[in-house]
Amino acid sequence: MKVTKGRSKSAAILFGALLMGAFVPAAFGQNPKLDIQNLEPLAKKASEVVDVNLDGALLRLAGKFMTDEDDREGLEIIKNLKGIYVKNFEFAKPNEYSQADVEAIRGQLQTPSWSRIVSAQNKPEGETSEIYLMTASDGGTVLGMAIIDAQPKELTVVNIVGPIDMDKLSQLEGKMGIPRLGEVGKESKKVEGHHEKSK
Amino acid sequence: MKNRSKFLARAISLVVLMQFLPAAAVAGDPEFHLLVGRMSAYCQKRPMPFMGLVSFIGNRFTPPGVGHLQMAIFENVSPLRKPPAGELDSTLQDLVGSGYRPFVQVHDNRNGDQTYIYVRESGKKCFEMLIVSIDSTDAVLMKMRLNPDAMHDWMDEPVKSGRGSAHGGGIDVAQEGAAKQPTD
């Protein structure tokens, strides 16, 4: 009888734990992978759409040929990543897409776990760049990153999934479909220069 | 006269040899043969003849770092054989098999061309790339081997390379600077 009681108690605890496990990620929205595959309004307007899919297996594959000294830090970053996903839209004419079209992406970044860390505008060129970070509830670990790089005839969305060392991120700039952010970063300090939490 | 017959004999043997090249080229890679068979069954079309010869010649002109080019073209594929846009991805993945990882997809809305690029590791330091390109009437299947330098270039510029590949010049775009030939 005692044994049965103990067993049912353990079963109840286990069930409770499983239930919590099932609900916790959903409740905190801690999934840094964005749904960038189905951006239909933008895809319909674009003259060309390019999807780059570097999942964990491909990143490990990529790591095998990053043997140069220059690649060492890049390799350190990608070995912990779960994926890099890039969606690039090219338009025939300038301003063929509106900010409302980009909302499908921004909307996904409006959760408390995502923070916009950079928002830079180059008005004469009509270019804007935004960088968002998803951090763990401890506030320290970066779980994922999103970049929206909008130009008059081109829009690029990058989603990096997995822990990222921000100090080493520059090693990935201009690689794997990730835009060069050095100039944007410098400019952003002038433009924004603060850590804006998404609402 | 004697020289002319010798030349003729050589020319005839070359032509005869070339007739056998396509079969030999395809037979050399049973996996590509299998993929062509699957694609053929799916499209309900036989591939264009002499593609082995075309691939053989094409291999002479591949950029550094790219080799073992094989190609199959399926012409006049019925639009009824084209899967709906949302299903093309999974249909092609089923055709190429799970060993190949989807890498780049290019959708050209101007002409309806869709290009799917898959990669996988092959041997110690080589990569195999499979390109499936489908337009309104034709389908093209290409397989090639890339050395690490060539693959490095693809990884550096996947958007540019994928776009170039969809437009027929991607290999050149991707392989700038890749100097070594792939090894077996």
Interface residues (C-beta under 8 A of the other chain):
Chain A: A43 K44 A46 S47 E48 V49 V50 D51 V52 N53 L54 D55 A57 L58 L61 A62 K64 F65 M66 T67 V86 N88 E90 A92 T156 G174 K175 M176 G177
Chain B: R101 P102 F103 V104 Q105 V106 H107 D108 N109 R110 V119 R120 E121 K125 F127 P148 D149 M151 H152 M155 D156 E157 P158 V159 G162 R163 A166
